[in-house]
Amino acid sequence: MPVWDDLVGQEKVSEQLAAAARDADALVTAVAAGTSLPEASKMTHAWLFTGPPGSGRSTAARAFAAALQCVSPDRALGGVPGCGFCDGCHTSLVGTHADVEIVRTDLLSIGVKETRDLVRRAQMSPANGRWQVIVLEDADRLTEGAGNVLLKAVEEPAPRTVWLLCAPSIEDVLPTIRSRCRLLTLRTPPVDAVADILVRRDGIEPDVAAAAARATQGHIGRARRLATDPNARARRAAVLKLPLRVDDIGGCLKAAQELIDTASEDAKQLAEEVDVKETEDLKAALGAPQGGRMPRGTAGVMKELEDRQKRRRTRTQRDSLDLALIDLTGFYRDVLALQLGSRVAIANMDAEDALERLARGSSPEATLRRIEAIAACREALDRNVAPLLAVEAMTVALRAG
């Protein structure tokens, strides 16, 4: 199965990447044989994958990395790199290839130190692969200083190093970096295509897959989690009840607190197992006996780990809260569709009664103001406003309409 099959609803992007992978393969082959290089190559040293959340930016970057490292013998017979079966493709996709570095962060940002380590890695020749590939899945989280460090590496790349940067939009990357990258823009996958891959790849029942894909409006990762995790479905159902609970100020404040508490609990559950394993592994690496005291001089290392775990919990909580706000936006989008008599498919069919009730009880103008209030809350959270204050302001605005 070719690596491009993982790109759901991205036929145009798949074609561009496949063409670049063919040229990259021809380039490496020409260099090895000492022959002349291809004149018009679609391959370049830096790529920027952009698209809305759930569009598959990192999936596209990984697929391209696998195609660049493909060692299938079919290539010599005219086959397209990226077979999906050879050792180069498999190890690239699962993240164990020696010459493919997959970089993601569970913190709020990527700093200068981490970026300098990447730049040093980028200057090395491939160990056993055809290219040195660095996939930076969260390029939008680079600090300004880290972006400036990366710029130098993108400006003066090593001969066989390829940078694959992923970000929601080109505005999330420094202009000086994006001007040196080839841009690929991914779209939100069609709902039917997402449902189909959930059935084929994850063995999910067709009805459940269709409902999850429709509810998340084509976000592959969220659809998979919604279809497989009962807790995720329960949290989403609670969020969709919020619009009916803001009849008075007391209800607004209570709903806001419960939304924050739910996000905190979600973050705690996700982080708990990881934190415990990280702590135990570090203690073992530092030579601490089971249940015993830590060796001298290790307090600073343990404090650094605790700080990192705290920052990760903060980001996880914000991400969980942001997902709840996205679900809430989708709810009011359905209300607006009903009010305007739109033919757009309703995403939240499981909350149809609440949708019709709110559609009858308010105007399209009020619904638009509520959607704007949710957007303002998300912007406030991005500016590090205290989450409870931001959500309380939003719920009060939802009540006012």
Secondary structure by P-SEA (a helix, b strand, c coil): ccccccccccaaaaaaaaaaaaaaaaaaaaaaaccccccccccccbbbbbbcccccaaaaaaaaaaaaacccccccccccccccccaaaaaaaacccccbbbbbbccccccaaaaaaaaaaaaccccccccbbbbbcccccccaaaaaaaaaaaacccccbbbbbbccccccccaaaaaacbbbbbccccaaaaaaaaaacccccaaaaaaaaaaaccaaaaaaaaaccaaaaaaaaaaaacccccccaaaaaaaaaaaaaaaaaaaaaacaaaaaaaaaaaaaaacccccccccccaaaaaaaaaaaaaaaaaaaaaaaaaaaaaaaaaaaaaaaaaaaccccccccccaaaaaaaaaaaccaaaaaaaaaaaaaaaaaaaacccaaaaaaaaaaaaaac
